[in-house]
């Protein structure tokens, strides 16, 4: 069982895949070559599922940071005899403009140890376990390192020292002040021969990766409001979750990190949800100029080819290459993080109906359309079809934003986002070449408004609620103000905001998605970081910026030492829970910061000219 906290991990990314590195220098999660590949290192889900450790052999204390404006990690170990830094990165390949970040990624994990003071003995353990730990591969010594064969993967480890090989590879070199030791793990297709990289080549790859992230940050990031460092860093995290070859955006790079310790709410998030990806593009509009948006919309239109029409729903999620069948299965040989079973791959939500996705996708395109070139005919037809389907299907039940595994309902949020789909499509009708649809879209939009106002409000709850005819509070009702359905300072919205703040907020000051609702699953969950950000955003829109700042700071206080957020927080302990890092949480942080910045800018008195 892995007892290490989720917050102990830092993220590496080459915009093809991701790795998680613990503060003690162990790579405990890596899927190669892509986010959704089977893991090579999976110790975060089971002690026998593989790891790669580089750290001082004796006792040490650690501190770490990302190199400025990058996702390159530097961990500093202080020992009784000296100081060691280990710099970790997934090589991005060279990039001059940043727009092609990861385009030439060589599928190479770099680890460079540097003794900066005194002398330090290293402990190196290399224990790959492909296919989620099912394969114990054959390790073969070669000049410059070793090769690893087993299952569908061929790996090459470049190492400057002789390795002792048993069921893993080990070495224990000693570095003196000023000395470096570079290691590189490369994945190549089965049957190919990975290169052995020289020390100079390893450091060149690392230098190129730092430069590529600098180029991306320099060309993309322009936010100048409060918490700029957090917003910019969250933008880089969101970019890290983008699959460069297609433009797909994963919800998180991990699977089965639980929403409750020892519970069963353990899901695979290594896919592209229409909702999450659309929210990500929306946040990148704030945190970074979203040059990749055009690629995403082309990919989405292609992945959803044939959808939607009046006979078939838009699928709510796709594989990162556009796959549709994401059938869920369990991996019984893995105990899971802190014995949280089952460990799952795939995600059964792919087959659910979730009517909100039409609104999220059209809202993202609407916000970003001035950053895009003219949409091609296929994309225009796709977007027009989204609005048509929202108009035709909004009266139907679905599983809603939270993907409940109970019976479908008339979820308020789903109706709201169908209204958003039509509202944004009406504003873009000329650009879409869909002027003839304006009367029908306008009628449907007004019908949805009437239904939401009449059936979504509960007099007994004193708030907008989770579903028509329900008294159950749901934080997603805050989105009514955020998307512009109803102003945040109206009596009903103020009442809803106050209901969430007082009745859906846990002892940690963070917000639950909902309470006492039958979602078809046993157990409970933590407070939800995205929902807490929604509360901050809604408070800002209502003009209560002081309260909004207080809520925002609670979220920021949940970040780990390198600025990463999971999906949820355990209310009693403050421990991070769920897949990590979570796009939703960083999206919420970015949008809340922006909303507070805008609200405070509106509240500032006009500048007065200096007297005299």
C-alpha positions as CSV (number, residue, x, y, z in Angstrom):
1,X,0.0,0.0,0.0
2,X,1.3,3.5,-0.9
3,X,0.9,5.8,2.1
4,X,2.5,8.8,0.5
5,X,0.1,11.8,0.3
6,X,-1.1,12.8,-3.1
7,X,0.2,16.2,-2.3
8,X,3.7,14.7,-2.2
9,X,3.9,14.6,-6.0
10,X,4.9,17.0,-8.7
11,X,3.9,16.9,-12.3
12,X,6.1,16.5,-15.4
13,X,4.7,16.8,-18.9
14,X,5.9,16.8,-22.5
15,X,2.3,17.4,-23.8
16,X,2.1,13.7,-24.8
17,X,2.2,12.1,-21.3
18,X,2.9,12.9,-17.7
19,X,4.9,11.7,-14.8
20,X,4.4,12.1,-11.0
21,X,7.6,12.5,-8.9
22,X,7.5,12.3,-5.2
23,X,9.4,14.8,-2.9
24,X,11.8,11.9,-2.1
25,X,12.9,11.5,-5.7
26,X,10.8,8.6,-6.8
27,X,8.9,8.5,-10.2
28,X,5.8,6.6,-9.1
29,X,3.6,7.2,-12.1
30,X,4.5,7.3,-15.8
31,X,2.6,6.1,-18.8
32,X,4.5,6.1,-22.1
33,X,4.3,7.2,-24.7
34,X,0.9,8.8,-24.1
35,X,-1.4,9.9,-21.2
36,X,-3.6,6.8,-21.7
37,X,-0.9,4.3,-22.3
38,X,-0.5,1.5,-19.7
39,X,1.8,2.5,-16.9
40,X,5.5,1.7,-16.8
41,X,5.8,3.1,-13.2
42,X,2.6,2.8,-11.1
43,X,3.7,2.5,-7.5
44,X,1.2,5.2,-6.5
45,X,-1.4,2.5,-7.1
46,X,0.5,-0.5,-5.7
47,X,4.0,-1.2,-4.3
48,X,4.9,-3.7,-7.0
49,X,3.8,-1.6,-9.9
50,X,7.1,0.0,-10.6
51,X,9.2,3.1,-9.7
52,X,12.4,5.0,-10.5
53,X,14.2,6.4,-7.5
54,X,17.1,8.9,-7.4
55,X,18.0,10.4,-4.0
56,X,20.8,10.6,-1.5
57,X,21.6,7.3,0.1
58,X,21.4,8.6,3.6
59,X,19.1,11.0,5.5
60,X,18.2,14.3,3.9
61,X,15.7,17.1,3.9
62,X,14.0,18.2,0.7
63,X,12.7,21.4,-0.9
64,X,11.6,21.7,-4.5
65,X,10.3,24.2,-7.1
66,X,9.6,24.4,-10.8
67,X,12.2,26.4,-12.7
68,X,10.8,29.8,-13.4
69,X,8.1,29.7,-16.1
70,X,8.5,26.0,-16.8
71,X,7.3,22.6,-15.8
72,X,10.8,21.4,-15.1
73,X,11.2,20.3,-11.5
74,X,14.2,20.9,-9.3
75,X,14.5,19.1,-6.0
76,X,17.2,20.1,-3.5
77,X,18.3,17.5,-0.9
78,X,20.3,18.7,2.1
79,X,22.4,15.9,3.7
80,X,25.0,15.9,6.5
81,X,27.8,15.7,3.9
82,X,26.6,17.9,1.1
83,X,23.8,19.3,-1.1
84,X,22.3,17.6,-4.1
85,X,19.8,18.9,-6.7
86,X,17.9,16.6,-9.0
87,X,16.3,18.2,-12.1
88,X,13.5,16.2,-13.7
89,X,11.7,16.8,-17.0
90,X,9.9,15.1,-19.7
91,X,11.8,16.3,-22.8
92,X,9.7,18.6,-25.0
93,X,12.0,18.8,-27.9
94,X,13.2,22.2,-29.2
95,X,10.7,25.0,-29.7
96,X,11.3,28.6,-30.8
97,X,7.8,30.1,-30.6
98,X,6.2,27.9,-28.0
99,X,3.2,27.2,-30.3
100,X,4.8,23.8,-31.1
101,X,5.6,22.9,-27.5
102,X,5.9,19.1,-27.5
103,X,5.6,18.7,-31.2
104,X,9.1,17.0,-31.4
105,X,9.0,15.3,-28.0
106,X,11.4,12.3,-28.1
107,X,9.4,10.4,-25.4
108,X,12.4,10.9,-23.0
109,X,12.3,11.3,-19.2
110,X,15.4,13.2,-18.1
111,X,16.9,13.2,-14.6
112,X,20.1,15.1,-13.8
113,X,21.7,14.9,-10.4
114,X,24.2,17.7,-9.5
115,X,26.2,17.9,-6.3
116,X,26.4,21.6,-5.5
117,X,28.3,21.4,-2.2
118,X,30.4,18.8,-0.4
119,X,29.8,15.2,-1.5
120,X,26.7,13.0,-1.7
121,X,26.3,9.3,-2.2
122,X,23.4,8.5,-4.5
123,X,20.8,5.7,-4.2
124,X,19.4,4.8,-7.7
125,X,16.7,2.2,-8.2
126,X,15.2,1.5,-11.6
127,X,12.2,-0.9,-11.5
128,X,10.0,-0.6,-14.6
129,X,6.8,-2.7,-14.4
130,X,4.9,-2.3,-17.7
131,X,1.2,-2.9,-18.1
132,X,0.2,-1.6,-14.7
133,X,2.7,-3.9,-13.0
134,X,1.7,-7.1,-14.7
135,X,5.1,-7.4,-16.5
136,X,8.5,-7.9,-14.9
137,X,10.6,-7.1,-17.9
138,X,14.0,-8.4,-18.9
139,X,16.8,-5.9,-18.2
140,X,19.9,-6.2,-20.3
141,X,23.2,-4.3,-19.9
142,X,24.4,-2.4,-22.9
143,X,27.1,0.1,-23.4
144,X,25.9,3.3,-21.7
145,X,23.1,1.8,-19.7
146,X,20.5,-0.9,-20.2
147,X,17.6,-2.0,-22.4
148,X,14.3,-3.2,-21.1
149,X,12.1,-5.7,-23.0
150,X,8.7,-7.0,-21.9
151,X,5.2,-6.5,-23.1
152,X,4.6,-4.0,-25.8
153,X,7.3,-1.6,-24.6
154,X,10.9,-1.2,-25.4
155,X,12.8,1.1,-23.0
156,X,16.4,2.3,-22.9
157,X,18.0,3.7,-19.8
158,X,21.0,5.9,-20.3
159,X,23.2,5.8,-17.2
160,X,26.8,6.9,-16.6
161,X,27.6,4.1,-14.1
162,X,27.7,0.3,-14.1
163,X,24.3,-1.1,-12.9
164,X,23.7,-4.1,-10.7
165,X,20.8,-6.0,-12.3
166,X,18.4,-8.3,-10.5
167,X,14.7,-7.8,-10.8
168,X,15.6,-4.1,-10.9
169,X,18.7,-2.1,-11.7
170,X,20.7,-0.3,-9.0
171,X,23.7,1.8,-8.6
172,X,25.2,3.8,-5.7
173,X,27.6,6.4,-7.1
174,X,29.1,9.2,-5.1
175,X,29.2,12.8,-6.5
176,X,31.6,15.5,-5.3
177,X,31.0,19.2,-5.5
178,X,30.5,20.3,-9.1
179,X,29.9,16.8,-10.5
180,X,26.8,15.9,-12.6
181,X,25.2,12.6,-13.3
182,X,22.5,12.5,-16.1
183,X,20.0,9.7,-16.6
184,X,17.5,9.4,-19.5
185,X,14.7,6.9,-20.0
186,X,13.4,6.6,-23.6
187,X,10.4,4.7,-24.9
188,X,10.4,3.4,-28.4
189,X,8.0,1.0,-30.3
190,X,8.6,-2.7,-29.7
191,X,11.3,-4.0,-32.0
192,X,13.1,-0.7,-32.1
193,X,16.4,0.1,-30.4
194,X,16.4,3.1,-28.1
195,X,19.5,5.3,-28.2
196,X,22.0,5.6,-25.4
197,X,22.4,9.3,-24.7
198,X,25.7,10.9,-23.7
199,X,25.9,13.2,-20.7
200,X,26.2,16.2,-23.0
201,X,23.1,15.1,-25.0
202,X,21.1,14.7,-21.8
203,X,21.9,18.2,-20.6
204,X,21.2,19.6,-24.1
205,X,17.7,18.0,-24.0
206,X,17.1,19.5,-20.6
207,X,18.3,22.9,-21.8
208,X,16.0,22.7,-24.8
209,X,13.0,21.7,-22.6
210,X,13.6,24.7,-20.3
211,X,13.9,27.0,-23.4
212,X,10.7,25.5,-24.9
213,X,8.6,26.2,-21.8
214,X,10.1,29.7,-21.6
215,X,9.1,30.3,-25.2
216,X,5.5,29.0,-24.5
217,X,5.2,31.2,-21.4
218,X,6.7,34.2,-23.1
219,X,4.4,34.1,-26.1
220,X,1.2,33.0,-24.4
221,X,1.0,34.5,-20.9
222,X,-0.2,38.1,-20.4
223,X,-2.4,38.1,-17.3
224,X,-1.7,41.0,-15.0
225,X,-4.3,40.8,-12.3
226,X,-4.1,39.6,-8.7
227,X,-2.4,36.3,-8.0
228,X,-0.6,36.5,-11.3
229,X,1.9,33.8,-10.3
230,X,-0.8,31.3,-9.4
231,X,-2.8,32.1,-12.6
232,X,0.3,31.8,-14.8
233,X,1.4,28.5,-13.2
234,X,-2.2,27.1,-13.5
235,X,-2.0,28.0,-17.2
236,X,1.1,25.9,-17.5
237,X,-0.5,23.0,-15.7
238,X,-3.5,23.2,-18.0
239,X,-1.1,23.3,-21.0
240,X,0.6,20.2,-19.6
241,X,-2.6,18.3,-19.8
242,X,-3.0,19.0,-23.5
243,X,-2.2,16.1,-25.9
244,X,-0.2,17.9,-28.6
245,X,-0.8,15.6,-31.5
246,X,-4.5,16.2,-31.6
247,X,-5.3,19.1,-29.2
248,X,-7.3,16.9,-26.9
249,X,-7.2,17.9,-23.2
250,X,-7.2,15.3,-20.4
251,X,-9.1,15.9,-17.2
252,X,-6.1,14.6,-15.2
253,X,-3.1,12.5,-16.0
254,X,-3.9,9.7,-13.5
255,X,-6.5,7.0,-12.8
256,X,-8.1,5.8,-9.6
257,X,-6.8,8.3,-7.1
258,X,-9.9,8.2,-4.8
259,X,-12.4,10.7,-3.8
260,X,-12.7,9.0,-0.4
261,X,-9.8,7.1,1.3
262,X,-10.6,3.4,1.1
263,X,-13.7,4.1,-1.0
264,X,-14.9,3.0,-4.5
265,X,-15.2,6.4,-6.2
266,X,-12.0,5.8,-8.2
267,X,-12.1,6.8,-11.8
268,X,-9.8,7.0,-14.9
269,X,-9.5,10.7,-15.9
270,X,-6.9,10.3,-18.7
271,X,-9.5,11.2,-21.4
272,X,-10.9,14.3,-22.9
273,X,-14.2,15.3,-21.5
274,X,-16.0,17.8,-23.7
275,X,-16.9,19.8,-20.6
276,X,-13.5,19.8,-19.0
277,X,-11.7,20.6,-22.2
278,X,-14.1,23.4,-23.0
279,X,-13.6,24.8,-19.5
280,X,-9.9,24.5,-20.0
281,X,-9.9,26.6,-23.1
282,X,-12.1,29.1,-21.3
283,X,-9.5,29.4,-18.5
284,X,-6.6,29.6,-21.0
285,X,-8.3,32.6,-22.4
286,X,-7.3,34.2,-19.1
287,X,-4.1,32.4,-18.2
288,X,-2.6,32.1,-21.7
289,X,-3.4,33.2,-25.3
290,X,-5.1,30.0,-26.5
291,X,-3.4,29.4,-29.8
292,X,-4.2,25.7,-29.5
293,X,-7.9,26.3,-29.5
294,X,-8.3,26.0,-33.2
295,X,-6.6,22.6,-33.2
296,X,-9.0,21.5,-30.4
297,X,-12.1,22.5,-32.2
298,X,-11.0,20.8,-35.4
299,X,-10.2,17.7,-33.4
300,X,-13.6,17.8,-31.6
301,X,-15.5,18.2,-34.8
302,X,-13.6,15.3,-36.3
303,X,-14.0,13.1,-33.2
304,X,-17.7,13.8,-33.1
305,X,-18.2,13.4,-36.9
306,X,-21.8,12.3,-37.4
307,X,-22.9,13.8,-34.0
308,X,-25.0,15.4,-32.9
309,X,-28.2,15.0,-34.8
310,X,-31.8,14.5,-33.7
311,X,-31.2,10.8,-33.2
312,X,-27.9,10.6,-31.4
313,X,-26.4,12.5,-28.5
314,X,-23.0,14.2,-28.6
315,X,-20.7,11.8,-26.8
316,X,-19.5,13.5,-23.6
317,X,-15.9,12.3,-23.7
318,X,-13.4,10.8,-26.1
319,X,-10.0,9.2,-26.1
320,X,-7.1,11.5,-26.8
321,X,-7.0,10.4,-30.4
322,X,-10.8,10.6,-30.8
323,X,-11.7,7.0,-29.6
324,X,-15.3,6.5,-28.6
325,X,-15.3,3.2,-26.8
326,X,-13.8,3.8,-23.4
327,X,-15.2,0.8,-21.7
328,X,-14.4,0.5,-18.0
329,X,-12.6,-2.4,-16.5
330,X,-11.0,-3.2,-13.1
331,X,-7.4,-4.2,-12.3
332,X,-7.8,-6.6,-9.4
333,X,-4.0,-7.1,-9.0
334,X,-3.5,-3.5,-7.8
335,X,-4.5,-2.6,-4.3
336,X,-5.0,1.1,-5.1
337,X,-3.7,4.2,-3.3
338,X,-4.2,3.6,0.5
339,X,-6.1,0.4,-0.3
340,X,-8.8,2.3,-2.3
341,X,-10.2,-0.4,-4.6
342,X,-11.1,-0.9,-7.3
343,X,-8.4,0.5,-9.6
344,X,-10.1,1.2,-12.9
345,X,-9.1,1.9,-16.5
346,X,-11.5,3.2,-19.0
347,X,-14.5,5.2,-17.8
348,X,-18.2,4.1,-18.1
349,X,-19.3,7.7,-18.2
350,X,-18.5,7.7,-21.9
351,X,-21.9,6.1,-22.6
352,X,-23.9,8.5,-20.4
353,X,-26.2,11.3,-21.7
354,X,-25.1,14.7,-20.4
355,X,-27.0,17.5,-22.1
356,X,-24.8,20.3,-20.7
357,X,-22.0,19.6,-23.1
358,X,-23.6,21.5,-25.9
359,X,-23.5,24.7,-23.9
360,X,-20.0,24.3,-22.7
361,X,-18.6,23.7,-26.2
362,X,-20.5,26.6,-27.8
363,X,-19.6,28.9,-24.9
364,X,-15.9,28.1,-25.3
365,X,-16.0,28.7,-29.1
366,X,-18.0,31.9,-28.6
367,X,-15.4,33.3,-26.1
368,X,-12.4,32.3,-28.3
369,X,-13.7,32.9,-31.7
370,X,-11.7,36.1,-32.2
371,X,-8.5,34.1,-31.5
372,X,-9.5,31.6,-34.2
373,X,-9.3,31.8,-38.0
374,X,-12.5,31.6,-39.8
375,X,-14.1,28.2,-39.0
376,X,-14.2,25.8,-41.9
377,X,-17.6,24.5,-43.2
378,X,-17.3,21.3,-41.3
379,X,-16.7,23.1,-37.9
380,X,-19.6,25.6,-38.6
381,X,-21.9,22.7,-39.4
382,X,-20.8,20.9,-36.2
383,X,-21.4,23.9,-34.0
384,X,-24.8,24.6,-35.7
385,X,-25.7,21.0,-35.0
386,X,-24.9,21.5,-31.3
387,X,-27.4,24.3,-31.0
388,X,-30.0,22.4,-33.0
389,X,-29.7,19.4,-30.7
390,X,-29.8,21.5,-27.5
391,X,-33.1,23.0,-28.9
392,X,-34.5,19.6,-29.6
393,X,-33.4,17.7,-26.5
394,X,-33.3,20.1,-23.6
395,X,-36.6,18.7,-22.2
396,X,-35.1,15.2,-21.7
397,X,-33.5,13.7,-18.6
398,X,-29.8,13.0,-18.3
399,X,-27.1,12.1,-15.8
400,X,-25.9,15.7,-15.4
401,X,-22.5,17.3,-14.8
402,X,-21.6,15.0,-11.9
403,X,-22.2,11.9,-13.9
404,X,-24.4,10.2,-11.4
405,X,-24.8,6.5,-11.7
406,X,-28.4,6.6,-10.5
407,X,-31.6,7.2,-12.5
408,X,-31.6,10.2,-15.0
409,X,-33.2,13.4,-13.8
410,X,-34.1,16.9,-15.1
411,X,-30.9,18.4,-13.8
412,X,-31.1,22.2,-13.6
413,X,-27.4,22.6,-14.7
414,X,-28.1,20.6,-17.9
415,X,-31.1,22.8,-18.8
416,X,-29.0,25.9,-18.0
417,X,-26.3,24.9,-20.4
418,X,-28.7,24.1,-23.1
419,X,-29.8,27.7,-22.7
420,X,-26.2,28.8,-22.9
421,X,-25.8,26.8,-26.2
422,X,-28.7,28.6,-27.8
423,X,-27.7,32.0,-26.3
424,X,-24.2,31.8,-27.7
425,X,-25.3,30.3,-31.0
426,X,-27.8,33.2,-31.5
427,X,-24.9,35.6,-31.0
428,X,-22.9,33.8,-33.6
429,X,-25.6,32.9,-36.1
430,X,-24.2,35.2,-38.8
431,X,-20.7,33.7,-38.4
432,X,-22.1,30.2,-38.5
433,X,-24.2,30.9,-41.6
434,X,-27.3,29.9,-39.6
435,X,-29.5,33.0,-39.8
436,X,-32.5,31.0,-40.8
437,X,-32.4,29.2,-37.4
438,X,-32.6,32.3,-35.3
439,X,-36.4,32.2,-34.7
440,X,-36.4,28.5,-33.6
441,X,-33.3,29.0,-31.4
442,X,-34.8,32.1,-29.8
443,X,-38.1,30.3,-29.0
444,X,-36.3,27.4,-27.4
445,X,-34.0,29.7,-25.4
446,X,-37.1,31.4,-23.9
447,X,-38.8,28.1,-23.2
448,X,-35.8,27.0,-21.2
449,X,-35.6,30.2,-19.3
450,X,-39.3,29.9,-18.3
451,X,-38.8,26.3,-17.2
452,X,-35.7,27.0,-15.2
453,X,-37.3,30.0,-13.4
454,X,-40.5,28.1,-12.6
455,X,-39.2,24.5,-11.9
456,X,-35.6,25.1,-10.9
457,X,-36.4,27.3,-7.9
458,X,-37.5,25.7,-4.7
459,X,-39.4,27.8,-2.2
460,X,-38.8,25.4,0.6
461,X,-35.0,25.4,-0.1
462,X,-35.0,29.1,-0.7
463,X,-32.6,28.6,-3.6
464,X,-32.2,27.2,-7.1
465,X,-31.6,23.4,-6.6
466,X,-30.1,20.4,-8.2
467,X,-33.0,19.2,-10.3
468,X,-36.5,20.3,-11.2
469,X,-38.9,19.6,-8.3
470,X,-36.0,18.9,-5.9
471,X,-35.0,20.5,-2.6
472,X,-31.4,19.3,-2.9
473,X,-28.8,22.0,-3.0
474,X,-26.1,21.7,-5.7
475,X,-23.1,24.0,-6.2
476,X,-23.6,23.9,-9.9
477,X,-26.5,26.3,-9.5
478,X,-23.9,29.0,-9.0
479,X,-23.2,28.8,-12.7
480,X,-26.4,30.6,-13.4
481,X,-24.7,33.8,-12.5
482,X,-21.4,32.9,-14.0
483,X,-22.8,32.1,-17.5
484,X,-25.0,35.2,-17.5
485,X,-28.5,33.6,-17.1
486,X,-29.3,35.7,-14.1
487,X,-27.4,38.5,-12.5
488,X,-25.6,37.6,-9.3
489,X,-27.1,40.4,-7.4
490,X,-30.8,39.5,-7.9
491,X,-32.7,38.3,-4.8
492,X,-32.9,34.7,-6.1
493,X,-29.2,34.5,-7.0
494,X,-28.1,36.1,-3.7
495,X,-30.2,33.6,-1.9
496,X,-28.7,30.7,-3.8
497,X,-25.2,32.0,-3.2
498,X,-25.9,32.3,0.5
499,X,-27.4,28.8,0.6
500,X,-24.3,27.3,-0.9
501,X,-22.1,29.3,1.4
502,X,-24.0,28.3,4.6
503,X,-25.4,24.9,3.8
504,X,-23.0,23.3,1.3
505,X,-19.8,24.5,2.9
506,X,-17.8,22.1,5.1
507,X,-15.9,22.7,8.3
508,X,-12.8,23.6,6.2
509,X,-14.7,26.5,4.5
510,X,-14.7,24.6,1.2
511,X,-17.8,23.7,-0.8
512,X,-19.3,20.2,-1.4
513,X,-20.8,19.5,-4.8
514,X,-24.1,18.3,-3.1
515,X,-25.1,16.6,0.1
516,X,-27.8,13.9,0.8
517,X,-28.3,13.1,-2.8
518,X,-28.6,9.6,-4.3
519,X,-25.9,9.4,-6.9
520,X,-25.9,5.6,-7.3
521,X,-22.7,5.1,-5.4
522,X,-21.8,4.1,-1.9
523,X,-19.6,6.2,0.4
524,X,-18.9,9.9,0.6
525,X,-16.4,12.3,-0.9
526,X,-14.5,15.4,0.0
527,X,-15.2,19.1,-0.6
528,X,-14.8,20.0,-4.2
529,X,-12.2,22.6,-5.2
530,X,-14.0,23.7,-8.5
531,X,-17.2,24.3,-6.6
532,X,-15.3,26.4,-4.0
533,X,-13.9,28.5,-6.9
534,X,-17.4,28.9,-8.3
535,X,-18.5,30.4,-4.9
536,X,-15.6,32.8,-5.1
537,X,-16.5,33.7,-8.6
538,X,-20.2,34.2,-7.8
539,X,-19.4,36.3,-4.8
540,X,-17.2,38.5,-7.0
541,X,-20.0,38.9,-9.6
542,X,-22.4,39.9,-6.8
543,X,-19.9,42.6,-5.7
544,X,-18.8,41.0,-2.5
545,X,-15.1,41.0,-3.4
546,X,-13.9,40.8,0.2
547,X,-15.7,37.5,0.7
548,X,-14.6,36.3,-2.7
549,X,-11.0,36.9,-1.8
550,X,-11.4,35.0,1.4
551,X,-12.8,32.0,-0.4
552,X,-10.2,32.2,-3.1
553,X,-7.4,32.2,-0.5
554,X,-8.8,29.0,1.0
555,X,-8.4,27.3,-2.4
556,X,-4.9,28.7,-2.9
557,X,-4.0,27.4,0.5
558,X,-4.9,23.9,-0.6
559,X,-2.1,23.9,-3.2
560,X,0.9,21.7,-2.5
561,X,4.4,23.1,-2.3
562,X,4.7,23.2,-6.1
563,X,1.3,24.8,-6.8
564,X,-0.7,21.8,-7.8
565,X,-4.3,20.9,-6.9
566,X,-6.2,17.7,-6.8
567,X,-10.0,17.4,-7.3
568,X,-11.1,17.4,-3.7
569,X,-10.1,18.0,-0.1
570,X,-10.7,15.8,2.9
571,X,-12.6,18.2,5.2
572,X,-11.2,17.0,8.5
573,X,-7.5,16.9,7.6
574,X,-7.1,19.2,4.5
575,X,-5.5,16.3,2.6
576,X,-5.8,16.4,-1.2
577,X,-8.0,13.7,-2.7
578,X,-8.8,12.5,-6.3
579,X,-6.9,12.4,-9.5
580,X,-4.0,14.8,-9.7
581,X,-3.4,17.4,-10.8
582,X,-7.0,18.1,-11.7
583,X,-7.7,20.4,-14.6
584,X,-11.1,21.4,-13.1
585,X,-9.4,22.8,-10.0
586,X,-6.9,24.9,-11.9
587,X,-9.6,26.1,-14.2
588,X,-11.7,27.2,-11.2
589,X,-8.7,29.0,-9.7
590,X,-8.0,30.9,-12.9
591,X,-11.6,32.0,-13.5
592,X,-12.1,33.0,-9.9
593,X,-9.0,35.2,-9.9
594,X,-10.2,36.8,-13.2
595,X,-13.7,37.4,-11.8
596,X,-12.3,39.1,-8.6
597,X,-9.9,41.2,-10.7
598,X,-12.8,42.3,-13.0
599,X,-15.0,43.1,-10.0
600,X,-12.4,45.1,-8.2
601,X,-11.5,47.0,-11.4
602,X,-15.2,48.0,-11.8
603,X,-15.4,49.1,-8.2
604,X,-12.3,51.3,-8.4
605,X,-13.1,55.1,-8.4
606,X,-12.0,56.9,-11.6
607,X,-8.5,58.2,-11.4
608,X,-8.4,61.9,-10.5
609,X,-5.9,64.3,-12.1
610,X,-3.2,65.6,-9.7
611,X,-4.1,69.0,-8.4
612,X,-1.9,72.0,-9.2
